[in-house]
Amino acid sequence: MDRLEELRKQIDATDKEIVALFEKRMALVSGVAEYKKANRTQVLQTSREEQVLQKAVDNLQNKDYADSVKQLMIELMGISKDFQRKQISCDSPLKNYKRKPIDLKASKGYYGDRGSNSEKAMIDFFGDDNGRNFQTFEEVFKALAEDEIQYGVLPIENSSTGAITEVYDLLRKYDFFIVGEQWVKINHCLLGVKGGKIEDIEEVYSHPQAITQSDGFLANRNWKIIPYKSTASSAKLVASAADKSKAAIASERNAQLYGLQVFEAGIQSQYCNCTRFIIISKYLLESEESDKTSIVFALNSTPGALFNALKYFAKNNINLINIESRPVENSPESYYFYTDLEYPCNSSKLIEALGYVQEISDFFEIVGEYKKGSVTNAKD
């Protein structure tokens, strides 16, 4: 027998001893779980874990293996904690939320003027245009808080310019829930007064997001670019001014609504320019079809804290499709993490993963459960 075969034989024998010791350890872990269940003790015991890691290093004869033995014990403790949670059957983080099925005929509001992309998202989702419009994101939230409407529709993400952070902050401020989402394909147009020419334009109005999304078209033009409340309100302003020197970036539908001329269509820099809109409510959605969960949590600043929170989703094959960070008020270098997960919402694996993240977080809330939306094919 050559040297390599002899070493492999010894490794196999050692592995057999390790498996036997592992089985012995898990039997002891089971006893710990029974104790914690009887005494209502949390699975996670940070101080105990630090002691275990230090003891493992102290027990080494060859300290060159210190980092490796820490990694081994971290994995062992992770397996142990998972096993304990299953035995203890920790309460679901979803159990205390009041739920309601969605009511497509209920009162609703949207951000922007008539003809805005938020109104378009509302029509696509609810099937009618019977909704109130509001001029700011927070006005939609306030109307929902005061029961003037039962649902609100707001943009939260664009495929080219990213997250709309103000909406994330308002979700946490008002503690409302996402009960649906609707993607809308955005087709920005340059609109002006009928009878005018593109050469007449001196000022262009639009929402800051639309301006950014059309930066390629606007580059190297001698126009004054003026950020305004929304694309629809910009079109409305240009129509009321009846001034050929003013133009707006808005949808083709706005041209029809406000009697404007389309000078140029499809001026967005990215051909596939889509915005995701959310439908918000005071209550979590009651539905068996929900396959997307949104959460927000905050962690301590210890190294690896975020990795330890997110790895549990990967271990359970839960698809993490989006994560956004927002600063915690009056707490430098601390962040809220808004995370979207794609997985059947009634799954025990998802509930177990959420319970784990809740346990290790300084702050944790469910933001929504809903059916994943799809992009519409509408031109406007």
Salt bridges, closest charged atoms under 4 A:
GLU5 OE2 - ARG8 NH1 3.51
GLU49 OE2 - LYS81 NZ 2.94
ASP82 OD1 - ARG85 NH1 3.55
ASP82 OD2 - LYS315 NZ 2.93
ASP91 OD2 - LYS95 NZ 3.24
GLU119 OE1 - ARG253 NH1 2.72
ASP124 OD1 - LYS120 NZ 2.97
ASP128 OD1 - LYS108 NZ 3.06
GLU138 OE2 - LYS173 NZ 2.69
ASP147 OD1 - LYS282 NZ 2.75
GLU148 OE1 - ARG132 NH1 3.17
GLU157 OE1 - ARG276 NE 2.80
ASP169 OD2 - ARG326 NH2 2.76
GLU181 OE1 - ARG276 NH1 2.97
GLU181 OE1 - LYS292 NZ 2.90
GLU203 OE1 - LYS246 NZ 2.73
ASP291 OD2 - LYS371 NZ 3.50
GLU329 OE2 - ARG172 NH2 2.04
ASP340 OD2 - ARG276 NH2 3.32
GLU342 OE1 - LYS372 NZ 3.37
GLU359 OE1 - ARG85 NE 3.10
GLU369 OE1 - ARG99 NH1 2.98
